[in-house]
Amino acid sequence: MTVDEVLAHFGAKNDSDLASKLGVVRSAISQWRGSGIPLPRQARIQIMTKGKLKAELKPIPQAS
């Protein structure tokens, strides 16, 4: 999921509004824009949205 998808789902006006709705600081949203939403947070958002937004499941790299 992307920040813009989450923003649209929650009807947030901007990153500050989204941060307030998610209970995080605005700088977290800015960081997510650059490096993606952390998987644990994506999982929480998936639960909050009752599955309307899905966490991106990525395989865990295996040690060689």
Residue frames as qw, qx, qy, qz and C-alpha x, y, z in Angstrom:
[[0.000, 0.889, 0.457, 0.000, 0.00, 0.00, 0.00],
 [0.405, 0.360, -0.018, 0.840, 1.10, 3.56, -0.57],
 [0.099, -0.300, -0.419, 0.852, 0.74, 6.67, 1.54],
 [0.286, 0.058, -0.264, -0.919, -1.56, 8.15, -1.10],
 [0.490, -0.253, -0.772, -0.317, -3.84, 5.10, -0.95],
 [0.367, -0.389, -0.694, 0.483, -4.05, 5.40, 2.84],
 [0.003, 0.198, 0.107, -0.974, -4.62, 9.16, 2.59],
 [0.398, -0.086, -0.488, -0.772, -7.50, 8.64, 0.16],
 [0.472, -0.309, -0.825, -0.041, -9.06, 5.82, 2.17],
 [0.322, -0.463, -0.585, 0.583, -9.17, 7.87, 5.37],
 [0.107, 0.867, 0.390, 0.293, -10.24, 11.03, 3.55],
 [0.509, -0.579, -0.074, 0.632, -7.28, 12.93, 4.98],
 [0.290, 0.948, 0.075, -0.107, -6.66, 16.42, 3.62],
 [0.340, 0.786, -0.485, 0.176, -2.87, 16.20, 3.93],
 [0.631, 0.174, -0.691, 0.307, -0.05, 14.29, 5.63],
 [0.066, -0.241, 0.565, -0.787, -0.63, 16.04, 8.96],
 [0.712, -0.094, 0.060, -0.693, -4.30, 15.08, 8.92],
 [0.854, 0.112, -0.496, -0.114, -3.41, 11.49, 8.06],
 [0.363, 0.266, -0.709, 0.543, -0.85, 11.35, 10.87],
 [0.375, -0.199, 0.414, -0.805, -3.52, 12.50, 13.30],
 [0.841, 0.005, -0.142, -0.522, -5.99, 9.87, 12.08],
 [0.839, 0.158, -0.512, 0.091, -3.36, 7.11, 12.42],
 [0.683, -0.729, 0.032, 0.008, -1.94, 8.31, 15.73],
 [0.793, -0.018, 0.078, 0.604, 1.58, 8.89, 14.42],
 [0.168, -0.713, 0.060, 0.678, 3.75, 11.98, 13.99],
 [0.573, 0.777, 0.014, -0.262, 3.77, 13.78, 10.65],
 [0.032, 0.710, -0.672, -0.208, 7.47, 13.04, 10.17],
 [0.551, -0.046, 0.833, -0.004, 6.58, 9.32, 10.09],
 [0.649, 0.642, 0.375, -0.161, 4.34, 9.95, 7.08],
 [0.277, 0.871, -0.350, -0.204, 7.15, 11.85, 5.36],
 [0.276, -0.476, 0.829, 0.098, 9.52, 8.97, 6.03],
 [0.656, 0.252, 0.705, -0.099, 6.98, 6.50, 4.62],
 [0.557, 0.789, 0.039, -0.255, 6.81, 8.53, 1.42],
 [0.170, 0.772, -0.598, -0.136, 10.53, 8.01, 0.94],
 [0.015, 0.366, -0.930, 0.040, 11.04, 4.45, 2.12],
 [0.539, -0.204, -0.727, -0.374, 7.57, 2.92, 2.15],
 [0.646, -0.510, 0.143, -0.549, 5.20, 2.11, 4.99],
 [0.068, -0.379, 0.900, -0.203, 6.78, -0.41, 7.38],
 [0.454, -0.116, -0.828, -0.308, 5.17, -3.85, 7.15],
 [0.185, -0.329, -0.799, 0.467, 3.99, -3.90, 10.81],
 [0.196, 0.364, 0.191, -0.890, 2.22, -0.56, 10.24],
 [0.402, 0.099, -0.600, -0.684, 0.75, -1.84, 6.96],
 [0.319, -0.225, -0.920, 0.031, -0.66, -4.80, 8.87],
 [0.012, -0.405, -0.576, 0.710, -2.29, -2.43, 11.39],
 [0.302, 0.310, -0.166, -0.886, -3.73, -0.33, 8.57],
 [0.363, -0.037, -0.830, -0.422, -5.07, -3.48, 6.90],
 [0.210, -0.376, -0.846, 0.314, -6.87, -4.35, 10.13],
 [0.069, 0.410, 0.287, -0.863, -8.13, -0.77, 10.59],
 [0.378, 0.291, -0.349, -0.806, -9.55, -0.77, 7.05],
 [0.771, 0.095, 0.532, -0.337, -11.05, -4.26, 7.45],
 [0.665, 0.039, 0.659, 0.348, -8.98, -5.48, 4.53],
 [0.471, 0.850, 0.212, -0.099, -9.83, -2.72, 2.07],
 [0.252, 0.835, -0.488, 0.036, -6.14, -1.82, 1.98],
 [0.989, -0.076, -0.082, 0.092, -3.77, -4.78, 1.89],
 [0.436, -0.739, 0.454, 0.241, -0.29, -5.07, 3.37],
 [0.628, 0.612, -0.464, -0.124, 2.39, -5.86, 0.80],
 [0.880, -0.354, 0.317, 0.014, 3.63, -9.30, 1.68],
 [0.437, 0.728, -0.527, -0.019, 7.24, -9.83, 0.74],
 [0.937, -0.079, -0.311, 0.140, 9.23, -13.03, 1.21],
 [0.485, -0.820, 0.293, 0.076, 11.76, -12.94, 4.02],
 [0.515, 0.658, -0.549, 0.011, 15.26, -13.30, 2.56],
 [0.964, -0.253, -0.054, 0.068, 16.94, -16.55, 3.53],
 [0.289, -0.796, 0.508, 0.155, 20.46, -16.51, 4.99],
 [0.845, 0.442, -0.298, -0.054, 22.94, -18.28, 2.76]]
